[in-house]
Amino acid sequence: MAAASAARAVGRRSRRLFDIFVAEVPWTVSSKELKEYFSQFGSVQRCQLPFDRDTGFHKRYCWIKFSTPEDVQNVLQKDSHILEGSKLALKQQIRRRRSQRKNQSE
């Protein structure tokens, strides 16, 4: 049980390293297709699309990691992102240093 909670904690920390959170991903879209789509805005280092073990379907959200901050800005400048007829909801991930997190918790 402790190993599972430790793995979840590591997963939460790693997600903070991503640049953009994408919600409302259509069921039919794969991580490969997401990576191809976002590659038009810059170099995509990683696309993490989590799956539900029980259903076998992805959870309709993902995280995207770009190579440069300019790539992130290119994505955010576009008004809307549509894949297979569905509008994606994007949110920029805020990266905070440990010192900032400590100050906020005090």
C-alpha positions in Angstrom: 0.0 0.0 0.0 2.8 2.4 0.8 4.5 1.7 -2.5 1.3 2.7 -4.3 1.0 6.0 -2.5 4.7 6.7 -3.1 4.1 6.1 -6.8 1.2 8.4 -6.9 3.2 11.1 -5.2 6.0 10.8 -7.8 3.4 11.0 -10.6 2.0 14.2 -9.1 5.5 15.7 -8.9 6.3 14.7 -12.5 3.2 16.3 -13.9 4.5 19.6 -12.6 7.2 19.3 -15.1 4.8 19.5 -18.0 4.0 22.8 -19.8 0.4 22.4 -20.7 -2.6 20.5 -19.4 -5.1 19.6 -22.0 -8.7 18.6 -21.1 -11.7 17.5 -23.2 -9.6 15.2 -25.4 -11.9 13.1 -27.6 -12.0 9.3 -26.8 -10.8 8.5 -30.3 -7.6 10.5 -30.1 -4.3 8.8 -29.2 -1.2 10.2 -27.6 0.6 9.9 -31.0 -2.1 12.0 -32.6 -1.9 14.6 -29.8 1.9 14.8 -30.2 1.5 15.2 -34.0 -1.1 18.0 -33.6 0.9 20.0 -31.0 4.2 19.5 -33.0 2.9 22.2 -35.4 3.6 24.7 -32.6 7.0 23.5 -31.7 9.1 20.5 -30.6 7.0 18.2 -28.3 9.3 16.4 -25.9 6.6 14.3 -24.3 2.8 13.6 -24.3 1.3 11.8 -21.3 -2.2 10.5 -21.8 -3.3 8.5 -18.8 -5.5 5.5 -19.1 -8.2 4.0 -16.8 -7.3 0.5 -15.9 -10.9 -0.6 -15.4 -12.3 0.8 -18.7 -9.2 0.6 -20.9 -10.0 4.1 -22.3 -7.9 7.2 -21.7 -9.1 9.7 -19.1 -9.8 12.5 -21.7 -6.9 14.7 -20.5 -3.2 14.8 -21.0 0.0 16.7 -20.3 2.3 18.1 -23.0 6.0 19.0 -22.5 7.6 21.3 -25.1 11.3 22.0 -25.7 11.2 25.7 -25.3 9.0 28.4 -23.6 8.5 29.9 -27.1 6.8 26.7 -28.2 4.4 27.0 -25.3 3.6 30.6 -26.2 2.9 29.5 -29.8 0.3 27.0 -28.6 -1.3 29.5 -26.2 -1.6 32.3 -28.9 -4.0 30.2 -30.9 -7.6 31.0 -30.0 -9.0 27.4 -30.1 -7.6 24.0 -30.6 -10.0 21.5 -32.3 -9.4 17.8 -32.7 -11.9 15.5 -34.4 -14.6 18.1 -33.9 -14.0 18.7 -30.2 -12.6 21.8 -28.7 -9.7 21.1 -26.4 -9.4 23.0 -23.1 -5.8 24.1 -22.5 -4.2 25.4 -19.3 -0.6 26.4 -18.8 1.1 24.6 -16.0 2.8 27.0 -13.5 6.3 25.9 -12.5 7.2 26.9 -9.0 10.6 26.5 -7.3 10.8 24.7 -4.0 11.5 27.9 -2.2 8.2 29.4 -3.6 6.2 26.3 -2.5 7.7 26.5 1.0 6.9 30.2 1.4 3.3 29.6 0.3 2.8 26.8 2.9 4.1 28.8 5.8 
